Amino acid sequence: MSASVPGDYVIRSIRADEWPAVKELRLRALQDPLAHLAYLETYDDAAGRPDSFWQERAARSAEGASGARQIIAEGPGGLWLGTLTVLVEEEGTTDWAGSPVERRQGHVVGVFVRREWRGSGLTKALFDAGLEWAWASGLERVRLIVHPDNGRAQAAYRKAGFAPSGRTVPLAGGGPGEVELEFVVER
């Protein structure tokens, strides 16, 4: 998938050999002031992972992989401006929170856009490409999980066509009663 999008960037799937850029952008995302609300790992944990972790992560979600797809926006000079990953959740399995997956669906994770590109339409372009891949992969529903206090992300997700499902999931590492919100889009 490589589609030109209005603006000074190209939206495309990553290649497995681009693991150093996958690592760099993830570490940048984990330095965002809202990273504690958006991601399930810390900068220190991610920075301490061996290269083999990043190589495997990139290979699992690269062009040609079937269980996940990482989409990036590549700007002038090859700089990665933003990313998201769509994971395939298979019916009959359990998700990361231990809840049953009732139908084959996508789960968007790892959404990040560099600060200087926020508000440019790039986030929506990333979501459009991720949903295009999900629909082409036979998924009929795509979801994501967002912290109730992350209003910036919720606004971006709504612009991309997602809406609250009314379902909550336990906050990973949170205390009793702490939950995150599920947003969904149906095909």
N, C-alpha and C positions, 0 to 999 in steps of 0.2 A: 504494500500500500504506500503510495507516494503521490500525494495530491497537493498541487499548489493552492494556496489560500490567499485571499486578499491580504496584503500586508507584506512585511519584509521577512517572511519566514516560510518554511515548508513543513507540513505535518507528515510524519512517516513513522513506521515501526522501527524499533531498534534492531541492530544486528548483534549477534552473540559476541563478536569481537570488540564491541564498543563498551565492554564492562568498565573500563576506567572512567568513561563519561557518565555511566550509570551511577557509579560510586560518587563522583564529584557532585552531581546534581542532587543526589540523596543527602549527602552531607550538608550541602547548602540549604536544602529544605529543612533539615533538622536544626539549623541555626535561626530559622524564622521565629519572630517573637511569639507566634501562636503554635509553634511546633508541639508544645506540651498538650494542646487540645486536639491536634490533628493526627499525630503519629503514635504508634505503639512502641517506639524505641527512642532512645536518647542519642544525641550526637556522640557521646563517649562510647556507647555500646557499638554503634555503627562504625565509628572510626577505628575501633579495635579489631574489627573482623578481618580475617585473612583474605588475600586476593582470591583464593579459591571460592570463597563465599560469593563474591561479586561476579566471578566468572559463571558460577552455577545460576545465580539469580538472573543474569542477563540471558543465558542460554534458555532458561525456562520460559521467558516471556518475549523472546526475539521473533523476528519474522520467520514464519514457518512453524512455530510452536502452536499446538492446538489447545493447551489448557490455560493459556494466559497470553496477553499481548500488551507490551509496553509501547505506548505512543509518545513521541516527542515532537516538539516544535523546534526546528533547527533554524537559527538565524544566520545573519551574515558572518562569514568566516568560520562557520561550523559550530558556533556557540549554541548550546542547548538552552532554550529559553523557558521551557516548561515541559511537564510530563504528566501522564496518568497511566495506570495499569488496570486492565480488565481481567479479573480472574474468573474462570469458569467453575461454578459450583454445581456438582452433579446431584440429581435427584436421588434421595435415599441415603445421602451422606449427612454428616453434621458439619456445620460451619465452624469458624475459629472460636466462636463463643459457646460451642456445644449444642446449638439449636439445630433441629432437623431441617434439612433442605427439602422442601416439598416439590420443587420442580427444577429442571435444569435452567440455571440463570447466571447472569454475570454479576460480579461484585467489583465495583470501582474502588481502587485503593491508590495511595501514593500520589494524590493530586498536588501539584506544585507548579507555580508560575513565578518567575523572577519578579521582584517588586516593580522594576521599571517597565514591565510588560503587562502588569495588572490593569484591567479596564480597557484593554486594547482590542478585545474580542478574541484573543488567543485562547483563553480558557474554554470558551464555547466551541472554538474550532477543534481543540483537543477532544472535548466531549463528543462532538459530531463524528470525529474519526473513530473514537472508541466505540460509539454506538453502532456505527456502520460495520465495524468488525464483529461486534456482538450479534447483530442481526444476520450477517452473512454466515456466522457460525451456528445459526439455528436457535439462538437464545431468544426468548419471547419477553423476558423481563430482565432489567438491570437495576441493581440497587447499590446503595452506598450508605455508610454509617457516618454520622456527623455529631459532634458534641453540641449540646444545647446552647453553650456560650460562644460558639464560633459563628457569629452572625455573618461575617465576611464570606465564609465558605457556603453557608446556607443560601445567601443571595446569589452567589455564582452558580450553585447547583440548580436553583429555581430558573435562572436564565437559560440553563442548558436543558430545561424541560423536566427536571425531577421535581417530585412533590412528596411531602411527608406521607408515609403509609399509615401512620397512627401507631405503628409498632415501635417498641423500644427494645434495646439490648443492653445487658449489663455493661457498665464501663470497665474495660480491661484494666485491672489493677486498682479499680476504684473501691470505695467502701460500699456497705449495704445501701441499697436504694439509689445508688448513682448509676444513671443510664445515659445512653446515647440514642439518637433518633435515626430511624431508617427512612431514607428517601428512595423513591422508586420511579422508574419510567417503564411503561409497557410498550411493546411494539405496536 
